[in-house]
């Protein structure tokens, strides 16, 4: 049986954790700042396009700070 290389498993694990990771970032900043997303992409190997796909799919994520009421 062929196994995925360790790097592939790490990337797969990172993608499984993408939503909780994005939630943590948004909790810290109040939104998802593009420079932080780029940094996370480089560190995890998750393509930025994949992140934006998830971010724009779920209405819980914000790419801009929310205004104060």
Rosetta silent file (secondary structure, phi, psi, omega in degrees, C-alpha in Angstrom):
SEQUENCE: XXXXXXXXXXXXXXXXXXXXXXXXXXXXXXXXXXXXXXXXXXXXXXXXXXXXXXXXXXXXXXXXXXXXX
SCORE:     score description
SCORE:     0.000 S_00000001
   1 L     0.000  135.136  178.461    0.000    0.000    0.000 S_00000001
   2 L   -83.486  138.498  176.927    1.302    3.435   -0.892 S_00000001
   3 L  -111.807  151.084  174.982    1.450    6.026    1.834 S_00000001
   4 L   -71.211  144.059  175.201    1.427    9.757    1.454 S_00000001
   5 L   -62.153  158.674 -177.852    4.741   11.367    2.265 S_00000001
   6 H   -54.292  -39.436  179.888    4.939   13.048    5.660 S_00000001
   7 H   -61.234  -41.295  178.174    4.691   16.464    4.041 S_00000001
   8 H   -62.081  -40.635  178.285    1.433   15.423    2.391 S_00000001
   9 H   -66.341  -40.196  178.694    0.042   14.260    5.712 S_00000001
  10 H   -62.318  -43.762  179.655    1.075   17.526    7.361 S_00000001
  11 H   -64.703  -42.118  178.576   -0.629   19.541    4.631 S_00000001
  12 H   -60.954  -43.210  178.671   -3.729   17.381    4.877 S_00000001
  13 H   -63.973  -41.541  178.793   -3.810   17.916    8.647 S_00000001
  14 H   -60.785  -40.892 -179.077   -3.344   21.669    8.180 S_00000001
  15 H   -69.037  -32.521  175.830   -6.280   21.791    5.795 S_00000001
  16 H   -64.773  -30.996 -177.396   -8.442   19.898    8.281 S_00000001
  17 L   -94.055    6.361 -174.552   -7.600   22.566   10.826 S_00000001
  18 H   -60.321  -48.053 -177.707   -8.144   25.489    8.447 S_00000001
  19 H   -63.430  -48.843  176.579  -11.558   26.547    9.746 S_00000001
  20 H   -60.906  -34.922  178.074  -10.534   26.463   13.431 S_00000001
  21 H   -64.837  -45.706  177.824   -7.327   28.281   12.492 S_00000001
  22 H   -63.014  -38.182  177.855   -9.255   30.994   10.653 S_00000001
  23 H   -63.209  -41.786  178.955  -11.627   31.281   13.612 S_00000001
  24 H   -63.915  -42.234  179.019   -8.680   31.759   15.981 S_00000001
  25 H   -62.964  -45.284 -179.047   -7.170   34.448   13.752 S_00000001
  26 H   -65.521  -36.238  176.248  -10.490   36.247   13.508 S_00000001
  27 H   -62.309  -37.822 -177.906  -10.953   36.043   17.280 S_00000001
  28 H   -74.214  -38.887 -173.369   -7.546   37.662   17.753 S_00000001
  29 H  -106.326  -16.702 -175.630   -7.906   40.440   15.153 S_00000001
  30 L    87.977   -8.321  176.423  -11.659   40.842   14.763 S_00000001
  31 L  -165.543 -174.786 -177.925  -11.294   39.958   11.077 S_00000001
  32 L  -110.659   92.271 -178.216   -8.870   38.103    8.784 S_00000001
  33 L   -66.540  130.434 -179.932   -6.071   40.493    7.778 S_00000001
  34 H   -52.424  -41.024  178.711   -4.551   39.563    4.387 S_00000001
  35 H   -61.961  -34.047  178.083   -0.927   39.826    5.636 S_00000001
  36 H   -69.896  -41.050  178.179   -1.705   37.313    8.385 S_00000001
  37 H   -62.214  -40.371  178.347   -3.367   34.979    5.880 S_00000001
  38 H   -63.595  -42.005  179.037   -0.294   35.182    3.638 S_00000001
  39 H   -63.075  -45.522  179.498    1.968   34.365    6.579 S_00000001
  40 H   -62.509  -40.368  178.521   -0.206   31.401    7.583 S_00000001
  41 H   -59.167  -44.794  179.519   -0.219   30.181    3.986 S_00000001
  42 H   -65.821  -39.785 -177.278    3.571   30.197    3.888 S_00000001
  43 H   -73.841  -34.714 -175.162    3.887   28.466    7.254 S_00000001
  44 H   -98.125  -21.045 -175.329    1.273   25.763    6.642 S_00000001
  45 L    83.668    3.547  177.402    1.590   25.245    2.904 S_00000001
  46 L   -78.734  123.720 -179.724   -2.139   25.832    2.472 S_00000001
  47 L   -59.302  140.447  179.760   -2.617   27.814   -0.739 S_00000001
  48 H   -59.799  -32.707  178.575   -3.967   31.311   -0.181 S_00000001
  49 H   -64.182  -35.618  177.107   -6.601   30.570   -2.825 S_00000001
  50 H   -66.032  -42.363  178.618   -7.870   27.684   -0.673 S_00000001
  51 H   -61.024  -47.824 -179.248   -8.083   29.997    2.330 S_00000001
  52 H   -64.497  -32.934  175.912  -10.021   32.615    0.392 S_00000001
  53 H   -61.260  -43.603  178.689  -12.331   29.906   -0.930 S_00000001
  54 H   -69.361  -44.659 -177.604  -13.199   28.891    2.623 S_00000001
  55 H   -60.279  -43.850 -177.177  -13.397   32.485    3.860 S_00000001
  56 H   -78.856  -18.776  178.080  -15.793   33.574    1.131 S_00000001
  57 H   -76.013  -41.291 -176.385  -17.918   30.423    1.450 S_00000001
  58 L   -96.073  127.443 -177.232  -18.656   30.845    5.158 S_00000001
  59 L   -72.989   -8.658 -179.675  -20.472   33.997    6.236 S_00000001
  60 L   -75.457  -14.593 -176.067  -18.847   33.886    9.676 S_00000001
  61 L   -99.520  143.840 -178.774  -15.546   35.174    8.282 S_00000001
  62 L  -126.356  132.438  177.549  -14.716   38.824    7.598 S_00000001
  63 L   -93.615   -7.156  177.493  -11.921   40.188    5.426 S_00000001
  64 L  -131.200  150.307  178.196  -12.436   43.724    6.719 S_00000001
  65 L   -61.043  142.431  176.393  -12.854   45.004   10.264 S_00000001
  66 L   -78.518  142.486  178.294  -16.451   45.335   11.344 S_00000001
  67 L   -71.211  156.847  177.010  -17.583   48.854   12.139 S_00000001
  68 L   -85.543  143.050 -176.985  -18.482   49.872   15.650 S_00000001
  69 L   -89.443    0.000    0.000  -22.171   50.402   16.332 S_00000001
